[in-house]
Amino acid sequence: MYILLCDEKTFYVGLTSNIENRLKSHKSGYNIGTKKFSQIHLVYSENHPDRKTAEERETQLKKWTHAKKKALIEGNIELLKQLSKSLDYRM
């Protein structure tokens, strides 16, 4: 599971078993999700024991806000915890 920073503003979350080849593919413009970007940088990756857990993590991160992804990438666990707290919906 990996996160790319595209054009210094957009995060792209993906999944692969070969990060080097996948990154080359992104940078070559072969991926629909990133072909419109001119600058693509790998900023985060995680290894998982199997594809199923990697897919679950990818799905989780795709639902996250930009701020949460940035906190994860920066290793800012305290901010990530604050951003992850559920909102208090009072009626």
C-alpha positions in Angstrom: 0.0 0.0 0.0 1.4 3.4 -0.9 0.7 7.1 -1.1 1.9 9.4 -3.8 2.0 13.2 -3.7 1.0 14.5 -7.1 1.8 18.1 -8.2 2.6 19.0 -4.6 -1.1 19.0 -3.7 -3.0 15.8 -4.3 -2.5 12.4 -2.6 -3.1 9.2 -4.5 -3.5 6.0 -2.6 -2.7 2.7 -4.3 -1.8 -0.9 -3.9 1.0 -3.0 -5.5 3.3 -5.9 -4.9 6.2 -4.1 -6.7 6.5 -0.5 -5.7 9.4 0.3 -8.1 7.6 -0.9 -11.2 4.3 0.8 -10.1 6.1 4.1 -9.5 7.7 4.0 -13.0 4.2 3.3 -14.4 2.7 6.3 -12.6 5.6 8.5 -13.7 5.3 7.3 -17.3 1.6 8.4 -17.5 0.2 4.9 -17.9 -2.1 5.1 -14.9 -5.4 6.9 -15.4 -5.6 8.1 -11.8 -2.2 10.0 -12.1 -1.6 10.6 -15.8 -2.8 14.3 -15.5 0.0 15.1 -13.0 3.5 16.2 -14.0 5.2 15.7 -10.6 4.7 12.4 -8.8 6.6 11.4 -5.6 6.3 8.4 -3.4 5.7 9.8 0.1 4.6 6.8 2.1 4.3 3.0 2.0 3.3 0.1 4.2 4.0 -3.6 3.8 1.2 -6.0 4.7 1.4 -9.8 5.1 -1.2 -10.5 2.4 -3.2 -8.8 -0.3 -6.4 -8.8 1.7 -5.1 -6.7 4.6 -3.4 -4.4 2.1 -6.7 -3.9 0.3 -8.5 -3.2 3.5 -5.9 -0.6 4.5 -6.0 1.0 1.0 -9.8 1.3 1.3 -9.5 2.9 4.7 -6.9 5.5 3.7 -8.9 6.4 0.5 -11.7 7.5 2.8 -9.4 9.7 4.9 -9.2 13.5 4.5 -6.2 15.2 3.1 -5.2 16.4 6.6 -5.3 12.8 8.0 -3.2 11.5 5.2 -0.7 14.3 5.7 -0.5 13.6 9.4 0.2 9.9 8.7 2.9 10.7 6.2 4.6 13.2 8.6 4.4 10.7 11.4 2.3 13.1 13.5 0.5 10.6 15.6 -1.0 13.1 18.0 -2.6 15.1 15.2 -3.7 11.9 13.5 -5.5 10.9 16.7 -7.2 14.3 17.0 -8.3 14.2 13.4 -9.6 10.6 13.8 -11.8 11.4 16.8 -15.5 11.1 15.8 -17.5 14.2 15.9 -20.0 14.7 18.7 -23.4 14.9 17.1 -25.7 16.4 19.8 -29.3 17.1 19.1 
